[in-house]
Amino acid sequence: MSLFTLATYSIAMPVKPLIPLAFTHNEHHPDNKTVTIIAGDAGGTKTNMALFRADEKGVTQLREARYISHEYNSLADIIIQFAANEWPDRICVAVAGPVLHGKVKLTNLNWQLDSDAMSTALKVPVAFLNDLEATAYGLAAIQSNELVALNANTVSAEGNIALISPGTGLGEAGLYWDGNAYHPFAAEGGHSDFAVRTEQDIELYRFLQQQFGHVSWERVVSGPGIHTIFNFLTTVQRKTVPAWLIDEMKNGDPSAVISNAALHQNEAVCIEALQLFSRYLATEAASLVLKLKATGGCYLGGGIPPKILPVLQQDEWIKNFIDGGRMKALLEQVPVYVILNQKLPLLGAAHYAAFSMR
């Protein structure tokens, strides 16, 4: 049974029952009409597409496909290929980038999208959501076995919710609690300035500044960030790298190789890289909680947290999360969860299309 019941616009968070989820646009329930939807989740690495049916029983997925984003010239090409002979009534796609007036340039992919232009070209209504905003909507479909609590001892809480998702980039969003319902909204905090705490952090900052000028949290709290931290440790701090690791990194995704070597092969430099990544994730997650006053909880989404769950479940992670100076007492009361379901942006886009698009 889902924790969130969308048909009545209610969600039950793990920390208390039945908290309503309010859609921020006009709500149009399909009633007795069946609506077909193509929902997507487009990012710098992959684009997931799925066909859904929405009716009085809810939203049901019919089929799904995955595409390598950079192999296509445009999102429209993927939609057309996926749709084939099953053209939908509505299209909604979660995208990795800030959406302004229906337009967006993806942060880590050379696609520029315009919902009005695509609606005209494809002859159906098209909407774009920031991928983290879509993830927030996707909480309507999450199951109880798709969440792992990192601080299960916290008391039941009420208030805003923070959502932070490291993957190809670093996505952030929030859910505003108005006393009766939650309202999802997008944020771009992943591109705010990286904050240092230790001498090692200062060295890392200078290493990154020489390469990029502006140093954001995304430079360290993301998949590429794990590789960046590793490069800092092995070049600036001259940590030893075994030959076998160099060979594996040449033949695979470096960040995945580093994480695997830390988790399963006990390689010292990889362990240190992953520990630094983990600390930075905890620090920025806590910062987002404080900025949003997210006493309702902090959810860790994206592709990385489930893969490094043993690291996040160590006591050190929560210690870093609650290391908030005078706000430590507040942070200690904030529930923190890792989202195991990687399809929340896709599901959120489908739910938005079903209940919030005209």
Wavefront OBJ file of the C-alpha trace (Angstrom):
o trace
v 0.000 0.000 0.000
v 1.311 3.449 -0.909
v 2.122 5.953 1.813
v 0.561 8.621 -0.403
v -3.046 8.490 -1.662
v -3.266 10.769 -4.681
v -6.915 10.254 -5.557
v -7.901 12.266 -2.489
v -4.845 14.538 -2.765
v -3.563 13.135 0.522
v -0.185 11.726 1.439
v 0.822 9.912 4.577
v 4.410 10.731 5.476
v 6.335 8.065 7.406
v 6.294 10.312 10.482
v 2.550 11.011 10.679
v -0.619 9.878 8.883
v -2.483 11.574 6.053
v -0.821 14.865 5.172
v -2.560 16.361 2.099
v -0.495 17.070 -1.008
v -1.783 20.163 -2.803
v -1.077 20.633 -6.487
v 0.019 24.178 -7.193
v -1.894 24.517 -10.465
v -5.588 24.055 -11.158
v -6.577 20.543 -10.184
v -8.363 18.631 -12.912
v -9.129 15.107 -11.841
v -9.802 12.826 -14.839
v -13.174 11.926 -13.236
v -14.703 9.247 -15.459
v -12.577 10.164 -18.452
v -9.495 8.121 -19.253
v -6.451 10.239 -20.058
v -3.301 8.851 -21.643
v -0.018 10.455 -20.654
v 3.565 10.270 -21.801
v 5.758 11.189 -18.849
v 9.495 11.611 -19.018
v 12.564 12.176 -16.885
v 15.267 13.822 -18.997
v 18.765 14.269 -17.594
v 22.332 14.695 -18.710
v 22.968 10.947 -18.815
v 19.662 9.204 -19.503
v 16.066 9.925 -20.422
v 13.326 7.649 -19.114
v 9.939 7.668 -20.827
v 6.730 5.937 -19.800
v 3.146 5.703 -20.991
v 0.486 6.064 -18.293
v -3.266 5.809 -18.107
v -5.093 8.079 -15.644
v -8.714 7.488 -14.673
v -10.920 7.445 -11.587
v -8.840 4.552 -10.217
v -5.612 6.550 -10.303
v -2.482 6.589 -12.460
v -1.292 3.316 -13.994
v 1.960 2.769 -15.892
v 1.562 0.806 -19.127
v 5.088 0.639 -20.549
v 8.496 2.235 -20.175
v 11.774 2.721 -22.078
v 15.182 4.207 -21.386
v 17.314 6.277 -23.778
v 20.887 7.614 -23.715
v 20.295 11.367 -23.811
v 23.347 12.481 -25.787
v 22.543 10.042 -28.593
v 19.558 12.216 -29.606
v 19.435 15.717 -31.063
v 16.313 16.674 -29.157
v 13.799 15.531 -26.587
v 11.101 15.583 -29.280
v 12.989 12.876 -31.180
v 12.849 10.617 -28.120
v 9.149 11.319 -27.513
v 8.253 10.535 -31.136
v 10.271 7.310 -31.095
v 8.751 6.216 -27.794
v 5.152 7.128 -28.687
v 5.158 5.175 -31.963
v 1.450 4.584 -32.681
v 0.198 5.388 -29.161
v -0.091 9.173 -29.177
v -1.059 10.573 -25.760
v -3.516 13.217 -24.587
v -0.816 15.014 -22.546
v 2.962 15.048 -22.194
v 4.892 16.079 -19.091
v 8.651 15.764 -18.728
v 10.868 16.287 -15.709
v 14.072 18.035 -16.794
v 17.411 18.689 -15.112
v 17.470 22.477 -15.106
v 15.508 25.578 -14.089
v 12.166 25.898 -15.899
v 11.112 29.513 -16.531
v 7.843 30.228 -18.367
v 7.915 26.767 -19.903
v 11.438 27.151 -21.227
v 14.596 25.422 -20.009
v 18.158 24.734 -21.070
v 19.303 21.512 -19.492
v 22.236 22.006 -17.130
v 24.299 19.008 -18.253
v 22.985 18.497 -21.792
v 22.840 20.724 -24.871
v 19.054 20.749 -25.204
v 16.928 23.906 -25.163
v 13.247 23.216 -24.590
v 10.109 25.322 -25.024
v 6.789 23.808 -23.925
v 4.673 26.076 -26.151
v 6.761 25.312 -29.235
v 6.742 21.584 -28.501
v 2.980 21.619 -27.862
v 2.464 23.176 -31.281
v 4.845 20.763 -32.996
v 3.464 17.615 -31.337
v -0.175 18.821 -31.315
v -0.788 17.904 -27.653
v -0.315 19.877 -24.414
v 3.277 19.665 -23.184
v 4.604 20.727 -19.778
v 8.079 20.717 -18.253
v 8.903 20.420 -14.557
v 12.236 20.759 -12.859
v 13.282 17.181 -12.063
v 13.412 17.816 -8.325
v 9.982 19.442 -8.356
v 8.764 16.352 -10.208
v 10.441 14.167 -7.574
v 8.499 16.091 -4.925
v 5.256 15.348 -6.787
v 6.422 11.748 -7.087
v 6.218 11.360 -3.318
v 2.540 10.731 -4.050
v 3.510 7.289 -5.374
v 6.203 6.171 -2.956
v 5.844 2.923 -1.028
v 6.849 2.321 2.584
v 9.534 -0.168 1.536
v 11.118 2.459 -0.741
v 12.397 4.616 2.124
v 15.277 4.003 4.528
v 15.427 6.114 7.695
v 18.839 7.449 8.675
v 17.704 8.735 12.069
v 14.804 6.532 13.103
v 14.822 7.912 16.646
v 13.415 11.289 15.626
v 9.967 12.229 16.875
v 7.013 12.886 14.596
v 7.423 16.262 12.919
v 5.337 18.719 10.954
v 6.459 21.465 8.615
v 8.226 22.084 5.337
v 10.178 19.279 3.649
v 13.630 19.442 2.035
v 14.609 17.278 -0.925
v 18.213 16.907 -2.103
v 19.305 14.556 -4.891
v 22.902 13.961 -5.996
v 23.266 12.264 -9.364
v 24.797 13.593 -12.579
v 24.283 16.985 -10.911
v 22.918 18.135 -7.564
v 19.200 18.814 -7.488
v 17.294 20.489 -4.667
v 13.639 21.239 -4.004
v 11.194 21.797 -1.199
v 7.605 21.180 -0.171
v 5.954 24.124 1.569
v 3.560 23.160 4.367
v 0.660 25.628 4.629
v -0.905 23.955 7.664
v -3.189 21.754 5.571
v -1.284 20.705 2.484
v 2.143 20.447 0.881
v 3.085 22.535 -2.172
v 6.159 21.302 -4.105
v 8.562 23.878 -5.545
v 11.885 23.779 -7.363
v 15.182 25.267 -6.168
v 18.681 25.639 -7.596
v 20.674 25.444 -4.369
v 23.048 22.910 -5.901
v 24.646 25.810 -7.756
v 25.141 27.940 -4.636
v 28.637 28.413 -3.236
v 30.496 25.489 -1.709
v 31.141 26.235 1.989
v 34.397 25.152 3.617
v 34.865 24.034 7.239
v 38.340 22.495 7.469
v 41.838 23.144 6.151
v 41.362 20.228 3.763
v 38.160 21.840 2.483
v 40.091 25.047 1.804
v 42.675 23.115 -0.212
v 39.919 21.418 -2.176
v 38.205 24.764 -2.789
v 41.413 26.245 -4.218
v 41.906 23.159 -6.381
v 38.388 23.597 -7.811
v 38.594 27.364 -8.118
v 41.655 27.054 -10.348
v 39.646 24.823 -12.684
v 36.182 26.394 -12.625
v 36.339 29.846 -11.068
v 33.003 29.602 -9.277
v 32.826 26.567 -6.977
v 29.334 25.254 -6.303
v 28.098 22.389 -4.160
v 27.418 20.432 -7.344
v 31.173 20.271 -7.966
v 31.571 17.985 -4.949
v 28.105 16.539 -4.209
v 27.396 14.694 -7.457
v 28.644 11.711 -9.429
v 31.395 13.746 -11.129
v 32.098 15.256 -7.696
v 33.262 11.882 -6.339
v 35.837 11.715 -9.136
v 36.818 15.338 -8.524
v 37.424 14.679 -4.818
v 39.484 11.612 -5.737
v 41.599 13.671 -8.155
v 42.205 16.237 -5.417
v 43.334 13.556 -2.965
v 45.673 11.916 -5.469
v 47.164 15.025 -7.089
v 47.190 17.776 -4.458
v 47.492 15.565 -1.394
v 49.426 12.846 -3.239
v 47.514 9.871 -1.869
v 48.677 6.525 -3.222
v 46.711 4.987 -6.091
v 47.166 1.275 -6.907
v 47.732 0.347 -10.548
v 44.680 -1.920 -10.701
v 42.429 0.991 -9.713
v 43.831 3.210 -12.466
v 43.143 0.443 -14.992
v 39.560 -0.021 -13.801
v 38.895 3.728 -13.944
v 40.074 3.818 -17.555
v 37.590 1.110 -18.504
v 34.538 2.265 -16.540
v 32.766 5.188 -14.933
v 35.450 6.594 -12.581
v 33.028 7.626 -9.841
v 31.352 4.215 -9.845
v 34.741 2.486 -9.726
v 35.845 4.697 -6.814
v 32.638 4.046 -4.877
v 32.815 0.308 -5.491
v 36.469 0.188 -4.390
v 35.551 2.031 -1.199
v 32.557 -0.137 -0.368
v 33.794 -3.573 -1.418
v 37.582 -3.529 -1.775
v 38.568 -1.424 1.227
v 40.820 0.836 -0.871
v 42.049 3.650 1.399
v 42.048 6.588 -1.028
v 38.583 5.625 -2.291
v 37.263 5.326 1.251
v 38.534 8.827 2.011
v 36.973 10.207 -1.191
v 33.605 8.687 -0.347
v 33.807 9.875 3.264
v 34.416 13.435 2.087
v 31.531 13.172 -0.380
v 29.316 11.851 2.411
v 30.283 14.700 4.748
v 29.618 17.314 2.083
v 26.206 15.770 1.354
v 25.352 15.875 5.060
v 26.493 19.495 5.366
v 24.526 20.746 2.366
v 21.454 18.685 3.295
v 21.484 20.326 6.738
v 21.963 23.757 5.150
v 18.924 23.187 2.932
v 16.886 22.099 5.951
v 17.844 25.265 7.821
v 17.113 27.545 4.860
v 13.677 26.004 4.352
v 13.054 25.372 8.054
v 12.247 21.847 6.902
v 11.096 20.396 10.200
v 8.868 17.976 8.270
v 11.864 16.006 7.049
v 14.792 15.772 4.665
v 14.682 13.282 1.801
v 17.804 12.143 -0.060
v 16.949 11.251 -3.651
v 18.966 10.799 -6.812
v 20.982 7.869 -8.050
v 23.866 7.974 -5.570
v 22.430 7.686 -2.005
v 20.924 4.186 -2.498
v 24.232 2.958 -3.935
v 26.281 4.192 -0.973
v 23.678 3.426 1.693
v 26.157 1.645 4.027
v 28.174 4.876 4.231
v 25.106 7.018 4.926
v 23.917 4.614 7.622
v 27.079 5.107 9.667
v 26.754 7.260 12.778
v 29.225 9.738 11.271
v 26.731 10.881 8.647
v 24.102 11.975 11.151
v 26.803 13.572 13.308
v 27.799 15.684 10.308
v 24.152 16.432 9.492
v 23.336 17.772 12.966
v 26.616 19.716 13.258
v 24.716 22.983 12.865
v 26.062 25.087 15.692
v 23.224 26.857 17.472
v 20.698 25.002 15.306
v 21.881 21.542 16.359
v 18.793 20.971 18.524
v 16.514 21.686 15.550
v 18.454 19.435 13.181
v 18.377 16.577 15.682
v 14.575 16.526 15.395
v 14.445 16.424 11.573
v 13.633 12.987 10.100
v 16.015 12.009 7.281
v 15.208 9.368 4.671
v 16.955 7.857 1.661
v 14.613 7.335 -1.287
v 15.217 3.955 -2.931
v 12.741 4.442 -5.785
v 14.672 5.925 -8.712
v 11.543 6.620 -10.756
v 9.967 9.362 -8.645
v 10.630 12.141 -11.221
v 8.901 10.010 -13.862
v 5.967 9.201 -11.584
v 5.751 12.817 -10.428
v 5.557 14.040 -14.025
v 2.739 11.572 -14.677
v 0.790 12.691 -11.613
v 1.278 16.357 -12.487
v -0.014 15.685 -16.015
v -3.002 13.755 -14.669
v -4.139 16.251 -12.073
v -2.629 19.660 -12.850
v -2.516 20.095 -16.631
v -5.393 21.430 -18.662
l 1 2 3 4 5 6 7 8 9 10 11 12 13 14 15 16 17 18 19 20 21 22 23 24 25 26 27 28 29 30 31 32 33 34 35 36 37 38 39 40 41 42 43 44 45 46 47 48 49 50 51 52 53 54 55 56 57 58 59 60 61 62 63 64 65 66 67 68 69 70 71 72 73 74 75 76 77 78 79 80 81 82 83 84 85 86 87 88 89 90 91 92 93 94 95 96 97 98 99 100 101 102 103 104 105 106 107 108 109 110 111 112 113 114 115 116 117 118 119 120 121 122 123 124 125 126 127 128 129 130 131 132 133 134 135 136 137 138 139 140 141 142 143 144 145 146 147 148 149 150 151 152 153 154 155 156 157 158 159 160 161 162 163 164 165 166 167 168 169 170 171 172 173 174 175 176 177 178 179 180 181 182 183 184 185 186 187 188 189 190 191 192 193 194 195 196 197 198 199 200 201 202 203 204 205 206 207 208 209 210 211 212 213 214 215 216 217 218 219 220 221 222 223 224 225 226 227 228 229 230 231 232 233 234 235 236 237 238 239 240 241 242 243 244 245 246 247 248 249 250 251 252 253 254 255 256 257 258 259 260 261 262 263 264 265 266 267 268 269 270 271 272 273 274 275 276 277 278 279 280 281 282 283 284 285 286 287 288 289 290 291 292 293 294 295 296 297 298 299 300 301 302 303 304 305 306 307 308 309 310 311 312 313 314 315 316 317 318 319 320 321 322 323 324 325 326 327 328 329 330 331 332 333 334 335 336 337 338 339 340 341 342 343 344 345 346 347 348 349 350 351 352 353 354 355 356 357 358
